[in-house]
Amino acid sequence: MICLMRTMPEKMIPRFQWWGLAMFVAVFVATQDAPQAREPDGRRHQVAQGTVDTTGKTGAEIFAQSCAACHGLDGKGKEAGELGFDVPTPDFTDCQFSPREAVADWVAVAHEGGPVRGFSQRMPAFGGAYSEADLYKVVAHVKGFCSAPEWPRGELNLPRALYTEKAYPEDEWVMTTAFGRTPASVSSSFVYEKRFGARNQVEIKLPLKTTRNNGAWTGGAGDLAVGFKRVLSHDLDRGDIFSLSGELVLPTGDSAAGLSKDTTVFESFVTYGRLLPSDSFLQFQGGVELPFDTAKAGREAFWRATLGRTFTQNGPFGRAWSPMVEVLAARELESGAAIDWDIVPQVQVTLNTRQHVRFNVGWRTPLNNRRGRSSSLVAYVLWDWFDGGLRDGW
């Protein structure tokens, strides 16, 4: 694909890429009603279709019969020493923990046992004793131990794109690196995200960049950014989540080396996530950058949209793959300014069995105004540190 694009006239490239995006959307739409190779994963907290209720019992009855011996009738879990375990049992009443885990992940653990997500073998597999429909009922009962409605559900924690930010508050480390061609450059950013309370998140971002000029590499750290996110609304039944964020970009970088705007910049944006049929999803981000000193940096509006779909191996229990296409737009807020459009096809994959370490790689290409804007290879490594250490769950 890259070699083909290099041989095409420059004015034909945007048209070619728009055709590529149109083909992706057409395939996406055409497959929405196609038969699936696996049963639905219950993202909407529904019983999986095509499974049989083998017991006729309620989730509470199954829990009392097969789960309460370790997890307690109240869901708080029994002491590890009392059970003779070397690991503690989880507290399902803890709203810091319970809502953020998707139903499908808990059904996977109940069906296949703890090792399917890198947890202890002390958690047995119940797939031979109960159908998926039974296990979905049990998980629905377990989710009820945390009754606080202000906590967004984990199903709304959609796969992170390379540029479009998530609406869901998270505990993550993300290292993103982009390799530019003209001029040759390597840009990285280190992002730390910390969730607090049901709907809030703080974020710290440090960019780094090195550029090759006249055969020599120069660079350093860019402007440090500190941000805050607040979830304004979320609804699992509708399948959407909406957040508002604010960010201060501080002039800590070297402006002489082109690594700083030399003025504080306030950035405000909204983010929206939407669950679609067949494990598909849509994400949107739009906002403005407002520098304190407009003589040093221009005001800019931007918007980004991501369309993707998640596939899993081994039915709903294995490695997850999420191909996505992002469309990026930015425009300086001055009369006569043009909109810069970019397209970023990419794919995210879970690296370990616990699925809290992920990798994403994509190719960013300008669709217009290509002078001074080159294509780049972009990738990140994501660690959801709330779900365990970096070496856990492999």
N, C-alpha and C positions, 0 to 999 in steps of 0.2 A: 504494500500500500504506500509506504513512504517513498520507495523508488519511483512508483508510478506518478505520485504527486510532484516529484522533482522534475519530471519530464514534461509536465503539462504547463501551458502558458499560465502566468500568474493570474490573469483576469478570469480564467476558467476554474481556478481552485475553489473559491467560495461557492460557485454553482455546484461543483462536484460534491463538496462537503454537505451542502444543503440537501442534495439528493440522498446522500448517505444517511443523514438524520431522518429524512422522510421515510426511507426504507426501514429504519429501525422502528419508528413509530408504527408503520404499517404492520410489521411483524408482531410488534407488541400487542396491538389491538386484535390482530387475527388470532392470537393464541389465548385470548382471555377466556373463550368458551371451549377451548380444546380439552380433551380428556387429559387428566393429570396422571403421571406415573406413580404418584403417591397420594395418600389421603390428605385432606387439608390439615394444617398444623394447629388449628384452633386459635388463631391470633385474635379473633373476636370473642374468645371465651365461650365458644360453642362446642357441642359434642361433635367429634369427627364423624363425617358422613361415611356411610358404607361399613361402619362397624356395628357389632351386635351387642346389645345389653345382655350379658350372659347371666346376671344375678338377679335382676329386678329390684335390687336394693338401692337405697339412696347413698349419696356420697358420704354422709355422716355415718351411716350404718357400716359401710365398707371400711371407713377410717377407724371406727371403734373396733372392728373385728381384726383388721390386719396391720394397722399403723400405730394405734394408741399405746401399745406395749412399749414402744421406744419414744414416740413423739408426745405421749400424754394426751388425754382426752381434751385438754384445753389448748393443745398445740404448742405449749411452751417448751416441750422437750424435757427428757429426764437427764439427770446428771450422768456423765460418762462413767464415773466410778461405780455408780449404782448398776449400770448395765454391763460393766466389765469391758467397755470400749476404750480405745486409745484416742478417740476424737469425740468432741461434743456433738450433740444433736442440735439442729437449728431451732431457733425460737420463731415460730410462724406468726406470733403476735407482734413481732418487732416490725414496725412500719418503715424503718430505715432499710430493711432487707426484703420483706415479702413483696411489696407492690412492684419493685423494679425488676423482678424476675418474670419473664414471660411464661404463660401457661404451658406453651409447647415445650419449653426446656424442662419444666418440672415433670411433665408427662413422659418425656424422654428418660429422665432419671428413674421414674417409677416403673417404666416399662422395661428398660434395659439394665437397671442397676447403677450404682454410683460411678463405676469406672467409665461409663459412656460420656460423662462430663468431667472426668479427672478427679472424682471424689472417692471416698473410701469404699472398699468392698463390703464394709459393714451394712451399706444400703443395698438390700437384695433386689433382684429383678422380679417384678410381678407380672410381666407380660405373659407368662404361661398360665397364670391363675385368673387374670382379669383381661377383658377386652380393652381396647383403647377408649371405648365409650364409658366403661366403668371407671377407668383412670381419670378421664376428663371430669367425671362427676366428683371424684375424690379431690382432685386439685381445686375444683370450684369451691368445695367445702373448706379446704385448707386456706384458700385466698380470703375467705370470710373471717379468719381470725384477726386480720387487720381491717377494721371497719372504717378507717379514716378516709373519706372520699377525696381529700385534697391532694393525695399522692398520685401522680400520673402512673399509669400502668406500664410495665416493661414492654408490652407489645408496641407502644408508641415510640420506643427507642429505636429508630430506624437506622440502617447502615449509614455510616458517615461518608459523605462524598469528599473529594479532594479540596473543594473550595466552598461549597454551600454548607453553612453551619447548621447543626441540628437544633430543633426546638426543645429537645429533651434535656433536662439538666443531668450532668454526668460527673463521674470521678474518673478522669482519664489523663494519661500522658500520651501525647502525639508528637512524633518527630516527622516532619515533612521535608523532602528534598526535591528540588527542581534543577534539571540540567539544561541550561540554555545553549543555543548554537551560535548566535550572532549578536554580540560577541560571546565567546565561550565563557560560561559562568556556572557557578554552583551556588544555589540559594537554599538555605535551610531555615526552618523555624521550629522552636521547641515550645510546646503548649502544655501548660499544667491547668487542669480543671478540677475544682473542688465543689461538690454539692453540699448545701446546708439547708436544713428544713425540707419541706415537701416540694417547693417550687423554685428554689433559688440556686444559683451557681456563680462562683467567682472564677476568673480566668487570668492567667499571666502568660504572655507570649513574648519570646525573645527571638528575633530574626538574625540570621548570619548570612553573609554573602561574600563570595570571592569572584573576581573577574580577571580574565587574562587580557592584558593590553601590552602590545609590543613584546610579546614573548614572556612577560612576567606576570605572576599572579599576585594580586593585591586584594585586600578586603578586611573585614572585621564585623563587629556586631552592629546591628541597626537599632532602630528606636524601640524601646520597651513599651509594651501595651498592657494595660490592666483593665479588665472588663467585668461586667455584672449582667446576669441573665435572670429574668423572672418569667415563669410560665403564667400566662394570663387566663388560659382556658385549655381544658383537655376533656375528651369524651371518647371512651373506648367503643361505645355503641356506634357513634358516628365514625370513629376511626381517625380523629384528627387532634392535633395539638398546636397551640399558638403561643409564641413567646415574644417578649420585648427585651432588647439588650442595649447597653450603653458601654462605650469603651473610650479610654483616654490613652492616646499614643504620645508618649513623652519623648522629647528630643534628646535622647541619650546616645545616639549614634554619631559617627564621624561625618559631618556634613561636607567637609572638604573631599572626602573619598566617595561622596555620593550615597552615603548610607543613612542619611538623616534628612528630614524635611526642615530641620532647624526651627521648628515651632511645634507647640502642643496642638494635637488634632483631636477633636471630639468626634466620635463615630457612633451613630445610633441606627439600629436596624430592627426589623421584625423578621421572625422565622416561622415557618408553617410546615407541618408534616401531615401527610394524609396516607392512610392505608387504602390500597386498592385491591380488587379481586386477584386471586391466584398468586398471593405472596408478592404482589407488586406494590410500589409506593411512589409517592411524589413529594418533593421537598422544594421549598421556595424561601429565598432570602432577599430582602430589599432594604436599602438604607441610604444614608448620606454621610460624607466626610466633611467636617467643618473645621478648618484650621483657625487657630486664634489670630494668626498673622497671615492675611490673604496675599500679602506681597511676597511671601516666601513659599506658599503652597496654595493651589487652587481648590475651590470647593468642587465636590464630585458626588454624583448619584450613581448607585450601582444596584443591579438586581441579578439574581442567579436562580436557576431552576434545575432540578435533577429528577430524572425519571429512571426507575430501576426495578429489578425483580430479583428475588432470592430463590436459589435452587439448593437442595441439600442432597448429600449422598446417603446411602443406606436408609432409604425412606426418609422420615423426618428427623433421624437421629444422628446423622453424620456431619461431615464438614459442610459448611455453608459457603456458597458462591453467590456474589451479588454484582452482576454486570449493571453498569449505569451509564447514562449519557448526561453530561452537564452542559448547559448553555449559559455563558457569562456575558454580561453587558455592563458597560461603564460609560458615563458621559460627564464631562466637565460642565459645571453650572455657569456657563457664560454663553452669550448670544452667538449663534452660528456654530457651536461645537458639534462635532459628529459623535455618534455612538460607536464605541469599539465592541465588536462581537467576537467571542471565542467559543469553540466547541471542545469538550473534553470527554471522549469515550474512555471508560475505565472499568476495572473489575476489582472488587474487594473479596478476599478469601480469609476464612478463619485458619489460623496456623496450628492451634492446639485443640485438644478434645474439649476443654472447658470453654473454648471460643471467646476468651477474654483477651487474647492477643491476635491482632488482625493485620493484614497487609493489603494495601491498595496501590495499584499502579495504573497510570493513564498517560495520554498524549494530548497536550494542550496545543491547539492550532488557531491562530487568528483567522477569522472569516472575512475581515475587511481591514482597511487601513494598515496594511502589512508593513509599510515602511517603518523600520525601527522596532518592529514587534515580531520576534521570531518564535517558532515552535519550540516546545520543550517537553522533555520526559519528566513526569512528576510521580512521586511515590511517597507513601507514608507507612510507618509502623505505629500501631495503636495498642496501648496497654490499658485495659479497664482495671485499675488497681483495686477497686472495691471488691472484685470477684476473686482476688487472690494475688499472690506474688508472681513476679515475672517468670519464675521457673516452675510454678505450680501448674498442674492440670495438663501435662503433656503426655 
